[in-house]
Amino acid sequence: MLSNKQAYFKPELFAFLIELRFNNHRTWFQANKPRYEALVRQPFLRFIEDFAPRLGRISPDYIANARSLFRIQRDTRFSPHKAPYKTHVAAQFRHRLGQDVHLPGFYIHLEPDNCFLGAGMWMPEPENLRRIRLVIARQDPRWLRLRRQFELDGEGKLIRPPKGYSADHPLIEDLKQRSFTVSYPLTEDEVFSEKLPDKVEKVFGELLPLNQFLSEVLLLKVGE
Protein backbone atom coordinates (compact mmCIF):
# COMPACT_ATOMS: atom_id res chain seq x y z
CA MET A 1 0.00 0.00 0.00
CA LEU A 2 1.28 3.47 -0.90
CA SER A 3 2.11 5.76 1.99
CA ASN A 4 0.40 9.15 2.08
CA LYS A 5 2.77 10.43 4.77
CA GLN A 6 4.37 12.98 2.45
CA ALA A 7 1.78 12.96 -0.29
CA TYR A 8 0.13 16.21 -1.35
CA PHE A 9 -3.31 14.74 -2.03
CA LYS A 10 -5.50 12.33 -0.08
CA PRO A 11 -8.49 10.23 -1.16
CA GLU A 12 -10.73 12.78 0.56
CA LEU A 13 -9.96 15.07 -2.40
CA PHE A 14 -12.03 12.88 -4.69
CA ALA A 15 -14.69 12.34 -2.03
CA PHE A 16 -15.19 16.11 -1.94
CA LEU A 17 -15.38 16.38 -5.75
CA ILE A 18 -17.89 13.55 -5.96
CA GLU A 19 -20.08 15.20 -3.34
CA LEU A 20 -19.83 18.43 -5.30
CA ARG A 21 -21.22 16.68 -8.38
CA PHE A 22 -24.44 16.03 -6.51
CA ASN A 23 -24.56 19.31 -4.61
CA ASN A 24 -23.43 21.78 -7.23
CA HIS A 25 -24.90 24.93 -5.80
CA ARG A 26 -23.60 27.88 -3.82
CA THR A 27 -25.27 27.03 -0.51
CA TRP A 28 -23.58 23.63 -0.27
CA PHE A 29 -20.22 24.93 -1.47
CA GLN A 30 -20.15 27.81 1.00
CA ALA A 31 -20.99 25.44 3.85
CA ASN A 32 -18.17 23.12 2.73
CA LYS A 33 -15.63 25.75 1.74
CA PRO A 34 -13.29 24.86 4.65
CA ARG A 35 -13.13 21.30 3.27
CA TYR A 36 -12.39 22.67 -0.20
CA GLU A 37 -9.52 24.74 1.18
CA ALA A 38 -8.09 21.91 3.29
CA LEU A 39 -8.50 19.04 0.82
CA VAL A 40 -8.27 20.69 -2.60
CA ARG A 41 -6.95 24.22 -2.92
CA GLN A 42 -4.22 24.37 -0.29
CA PRO A 43 -2.69 20.96 -1.16
CA PHE A 44 -2.62 21.91 -4.84
CA LEU A 45 -1.01 25.27 -4.08
CA ARG A 46 1.65 23.51 -2.00
CA PHE A 47 2.29 21.10 -4.85
CA ILE A 48 2.66 23.97 -7.32
CA GLU A 49 5.05 25.87 -5.06
CA ASP A 50 7.23 22.82 -4.47
CA PHE A 51 7.13 21.78 -8.13
CA ALA A 52 8.33 25.16 -9.44
CA PRO A 53 12.08 24.32 -9.18
CA ARG A 54 11.49 21.03 -11.00
CA LEU A 55 9.63 22.85 -13.77
CA GLY A 56 12.55 25.24 -14.06
CA ARG A 57 14.87 22.28 -14.63
CA ILE A 58 12.59 21.00 -17.39
CA SER A 59 12.46 24.40 -19.09
CA PRO A 60 12.88 28.00 -17.89
CA ASP A 61 10.11 29.05 -20.28
CA TYR A 62 7.25 27.90 -18.04
CA ILE A 63 5.95 29.40 -14.82
CA ALA A 64 4.52 27.64 -11.75
CA ASN A 65 2.88 29.92 -9.20
CA ALA A 66 -0.43 30.43 -7.43
CA ARG A 67 -1.97 31.76 -10.66
CA SER A 68 -1.35 28.36 -12.26
CA LEU A 69 -4.29 26.90 -10.34
CA PHE A 70 -7.62 27.25 -12.12
CA ARG A 71 -10.57 28.65 -10.19
CA ILE A 72 -13.19 26.13 -9.07
CA GLN A 73 -15.91 28.51 -10.28
CA ARG A 74 -17.23 27.91 -13.79
CA ASP A 75 -17.80 30.64 -16.37
CA THR A 76 -21.47 30.03 -17.16
CA ARG A 77 -22.08 33.10 -19.31
CA PHE A 78 -22.10 31.21 -22.62
CA SER A 79 -22.91 27.73 -21.39
CA PRO A 80 -26.34 26.05 -21.27
CA HIS A 81 -25.04 24.17 -18.22
CA LYS A 82 -25.40 26.61 -15.33
CA ALA A 83 -23.89 24.60 -12.46
CA PRO A 84 -21.62 27.14 -10.76
CA TYR A 85 -18.66 24.89 -9.88
CA LYS A 86 -16.28 22.60 -11.71
CA THR A 87 -16.18 19.01 -10.49
CA HIS A 88 -12.46 18.66 -11.16
CA VAL A 89 -9.40 20.64 -10.11
CA ALA A 90 -6.63 21.61 -12.52
CA ALA A 91 -3.56 23.74 -13.05
CA GLN A 92 -1.73 24.98 -16.12
CA PHE A 93 1.93 25.95 -16.14
CA ARG A 94 1.92 28.59 -18.84
CA HIS A 95 4.64 29.91 -21.10
CA ARG A 96 6.18 32.96 -19.47
CA LEU A 97 5.04 35.09 -22.44
CA GLY A 98 1.44 33.88 -22.22
CA GLN A 99 -1.38 35.59 -20.37
CA ASP A 100 -4.05 32.93 -20.96
CA VAL A 101 -4.57 29.27 -21.79
CA HIS A 102 -4.02 29.67 -25.53
CA LEU A 103 -0.21 29.46 -25.63
CA PRO A 104 1.94 26.35 -25.05
CA GLY A 105 1.83 25.00 -21.53
CA PHE A 106 1.77 21.99 -19.22
CA TYR A 107 -1.43 20.81 -17.54
CA ILE A 108 -2.49 18.74 -14.51
CA HIS A 109 -6.10 17.52 -14.24
CA LEU A 110 -7.43 15.76 -11.13
CA GLU A 111 -10.93 14.28 -11.25
CA PRO A 112 -12.43 11.01 -10.03
CA ASP A 113 -11.77 8.39 -12.74
CA ASN A 114 -10.17 10.99 -15.01
CA CYS A 115 -6.71 12.12 -13.92
CA PHE A 116 -4.10 13.05 -16.47
CA LEU A 117 -1.12 15.23 -17.36
CA GLY A 118 -0.94 17.19 -20.56
CA ALA A 119 1.09 19.51 -22.74
CA GLY A 120 0.63 21.55 -25.87
CA MET A 121 -1.68 24.29 -26.99
CA TRP A 122 -5.45 24.42 -26.47
CA MET A 123 -7.58 26.23 -29.06
CA PRO A 124 -4.94 28.64 -30.43
CA GLU A 125 -6.00 32.11 -31.50
CA PRO A 126 -6.76 32.29 -35.27
CA GLU A 127 -3.41 33.77 -36.31
CA ASN A 128 -1.47 31.25 -34.24
CA LEU A 129 -3.58 28.40 -35.62
CA ARG A 130 -2.82 29.64 -39.15
CA ARG A 131 0.92 29.60 -38.44
CA ILE A 132 0.85 26.08 -37.03
CA ARG A 133 -1.14 24.76 -39.99
CA LEU A 134 1.27 26.36 -42.47
CA VAL A 135 4.20 24.53 -40.89
CA ILE A 136 2.31 21.22 -40.77
CA ALA A 137 1.24 21.62 -44.39
CA ARG A 138 4.90 21.94 -45.41
CA GLN A 139 5.47 18.57 -43.72
CA ASP A 140 8.11 20.10 -41.48
CA PRO A 141 10.48 17.32 -40.28
CA ARG A 142 10.08 18.49 -36.68
CA TRP A 143 6.35 17.88 -36.87
CA LEU A 144 6.78 14.50 -38.55
CA ARG A 145 9.07 13.40 -35.71
CA LEU A 146 6.56 14.57 -33.12
CA ARG A 147 3.70 12.73 -34.78
CA ARG A 148 5.66 9.49 -34.59
CA GLN A 149 6.13 10.14 -30.89
CA PHE A 150 2.74 11.52 -29.78
CA GLU A 151 -0.95 11.03 -30.50
CA LEU A 152 -2.92 14.28 -30.39
CA ASP A 153 -6.05 14.44 -28.24
CA GLY A 154 -8.20 15.78 -31.07
CA GLU A 155 -10.39 18.15 -29.03
CA GLY A 156 -12.54 20.30 -31.31
CA LYS A 157 -11.20 18.64 -34.46
CA LEU A 158 -12.86 19.77 -37.68
CA ILE A 159 -14.99 17.34 -39.67
CA ARG A 160 -14.01 18.88 -43.02
CA PRO A 161 -10.63 20.20 -44.20
CA PRO A 162 -9.93 23.79 -43.14
CA LYS A 163 -10.32 26.44 -45.80
CA GLY A 164 -7.45 26.43 -48.28
CA TYR A 165 -6.38 22.81 -47.72
CA SER A 166 -7.12 19.83 -49.92
CA ALA A 167 -8.80 16.73 -48.53
CA ASP A 168 -6.05 14.59 -50.07
CA HIS A 169 -3.19 16.33 -48.24
CA PRO A 170 -1.10 13.58 -46.57
CA LEU A 171 -1.42 15.35 -43.19
CA ILE A 172 -5.03 16.44 -43.58
CA GLU A 173 -6.06 14.87 -40.24
CA ASP A 174 -3.44 16.97 -38.47
CA LEU A 175 -4.56 20.06 -40.35
CA LYS A 176 -8.11 19.52 -39.08
CA GLN A 177 -6.89 19.90 -35.50
CA ARG A 178 -8.04 22.96 -33.58
CA SER A 179 -6.00 22.07 -30.50
CA PHE A 180 -2.51 20.59 -30.37
CA THR A 181 -2.44 18.78 -27.04
CA VAL A 182 -1.33 15.39 -25.79
CA SER A 183 -2.22 13.74 -22.50
CA TYR A 184 -0.83 11.06 -20.21
CA PRO A 185 -3.13 9.23 -17.77
CA LEU A 186 -2.51 9.15 -14.04
CA THR A 187 -3.81 6.45 -11.72
CA GLU A 188 -5.34 7.36 -8.39
CA ASP A 189 -2.46 5.58 -6.64
CA GLU A 190 -0.04 7.91 -8.44
CA VAL A 191 -2.06 10.99 -7.45
CA PHE A 192 -2.02 9.97 -3.78
CA SER A 193 1.63 8.90 -3.78
CA GLU A 194 4.50 10.89 -2.33
CA LYS A 195 6.22 10.17 -5.66
CA LEU A 196 3.74 12.26 -7.65
CA PRO A 197 6.24 15.12 -8.24
CA ASP A 198 8.72 12.62 -9.71
CA LYS A 199 6.06 11.28 -12.05
CA VAL A 200 4.96 14.73 -13.17
CA GLU A 201 8.54 15.84 -13.79
CA LYS A 202 9.29 12.73 -15.86
CA VAL A 203 6.15 13.04 -18.01
CA PHE A 204 6.52 16.78 -18.57
CA GLY A 205 10.11 16.19 -19.66
CA GLU A 206 8.90 13.65 -22.21
CA LEU A 207 6.17 16.01 -23.48
CA LEU A 208 8.45 19.06 -23.69
CA PRO A 209 9.35 18.61 -27.42
CA LEU A 210 5.75 19.39 -28.40
CA ASN A 211 5.82 22.67 -26.49
CA GLN A 212 9.23 23.53 -27.92
CA PHE A 213 7.97 22.99 -31.47
CA LEU A 214 4.90 25.16 -30.91
CA SER A 215 7.00 27.89 -29.31
CA GLU A 216 9.38 27.90 -32.27
CA VAL A 217 6.51 28.11 -34.75
CA LEU A 218 5.00 31.03 -32.88
CA LEU A 219 8.38 32.77 -32.68
CA LEU A 220 8.39 32.69 -28.89
CA LYS A 221 11.85 32.94 -27.39
CA VAL A 222 12.84 29.57 -26.01
CA GLY A 223 15.26 28.84 -23.21
CA GLU A 224 16.46 32.36 -22.46
Backbone hydrogen bonds, N-H to C=O, Kabsch-Sander energy under -0.5 kcal/mol:
donor,donor_aa,acceptor,acceptor_aa,energy
7,A,4,N,-0.5
9,F,191,V,-0.5
13,L,10,K,-2.5
14,F,11,P,-0.7
15,A,11,P,-1.7
16,F,12,E,-2.3
17,L,13,L,-1.9
18,I,14,F,-2.5
19,E,15,A,-2.1
20,L,16,F,-2.2
21,R,17,L,-1.4
22,F,18,I,-1.0
22,F,19,E,-0.6
23,N,19,E,-0.7
23,N,20,L,-0.7
25,H,23,N,-2.3
29,F,25,H,-2.1
30,Q,26,R,-2.9
31,A,27,T,-1.8
32,N,28,W,-1.6
33,K,30,Q,-0.9
35,R,32,N,-0.5
36,Y,32,N,-2.0
37,E,33,K,-2.5
38,A,34,P,-2.4
39,L,35,R,-3.0
40,V,36,Y,-2.0
41,R,36,Y,-2.2
42,Q,37,E,-2.2
44,F,40,V,-1.8
45,L,41,R,-2.5
46,R,42,Q,-2.3
47,F,43,P,-2.3
48,I,44,F,-2.6
49,E,45,L,-2.4
50,D,46,R,-2.5
51,F,47,F,-2.3
52,A,48,I,-1.3
55,L,51,F,-2.4
56,G,52,A,-2.2
57,R,53,P,-1.4
58,I,54,R,-1.7
59,S,55,L,-2.7
62,Y,59,S,-0.9
63,I,94,R,-2.3
65,N,63,I,-0.5
68,S,65,N,-2.4
69,L,66,A,-1.2
70,F,90,A,-2.6
74,R,84,P,-2.8
76,T,74,R,-0.9
79,S,76,T,-1.0
82,K,80,P,-0.8
86,K,72,I,-3.3
89,V,110,L,-2.4
91,A,108,I,-2.0
92,Q,68,S,-2.4
93,F,106,F,-2.7
94,R,92,Q,-0.9
95,H,104,P,-1.3
96,R,61,D,-3.0
98,G,95,H,-2.5
103,L,100,D,-0.7
105,G,120,G,-1.9
106,F,93,F,-2.0
107,Y,118,G,-2.6
108,I,91,A,-2.5
109,H,116,F,-2.5
110,L,89,V,-3.0
111,E,109,H,-0.5
114,N,111,E,-2.6
115,C,186,L,-0.5
116,F,109,H,-2.1
117,L,184,Y,-2.9
118,G,107,Y,-2.5
119,A,182,V,-1.9
120,G,105,G,-1.4
121,M,180,F,-2.2
122,W,101,V,-0.8
123,M,121,M,-0.5
129,L,125,E,-2.7
130,R,126,P,-2.3
131,R,127,E,-1.9
132,I,128,N,-2.3
133,R,129,L,-2.4
134,L,130,R,-2.1
135,V,131,R,-1.8
136,I,132,I,-2.3
137,A,133,R,-2.8
138,R,134,L,-1.2
139,Q,136,I,-2.2
140,D,135,V,-1.5
143,W,140,D,-0.6
144,L,140,D,-2.0
145,R,141,P,-2.1
146,L,142,R,-1.9
147,R,143,W,-2.4
148,R,144,L,-1.0
149,Q,145,R,-0.9
149,Q,146,L,-0.7
150,F,146,L,-3.0
152,L,150,F,-0.5
153,D,181,T,-2.7
157,K,154,G,-1.7
158,L,176,K,-2.6
165,Y,162,P,-1.9
169,H,166,S,-1.6
172,I,169,H,-2.0
174,D,171,L,-0.6
175,L,171,L,-2.1
176,K,172,I,-1.3
177,Q,174,D,-1.3
178,R,155,E,-0.5
180,F,121,M,-3.2
182,V,119,A,-2.2
184,Y,117,L,-3.0
186,L,115,C,-2.7
191,V,187,T,-1.9
192,F,188,E,-2.2
193,S,190,E,-0.9
194,E,3,S,-0.7
196,L,193,S,-1.4
199,K,195,K,-2.0
200,V,196,L,-2.7
201,E,197,P,-2.5
202,K,198,D,-2.3
203,V,199,K,-2.5
204,F,200,V,-2.7
205,G,201,E,-2.0
206,E,202,K,-1.7
207,L,203,V,-2.0
208,L,204,F,-1.2
210,L,207,L,-1.3
211,N,207,L,-1.0
212,Q,208,L,-2.5
213,F,209,P,-2.3
214,L,210,L,-2.3
215,S,211,N,-2.4
216,E,212,Q,-2.3
217,V,213,F,-2.4
218,L,214,L,-2.1
219,L,216,E,-1.2
220,L,215,S,-2.8
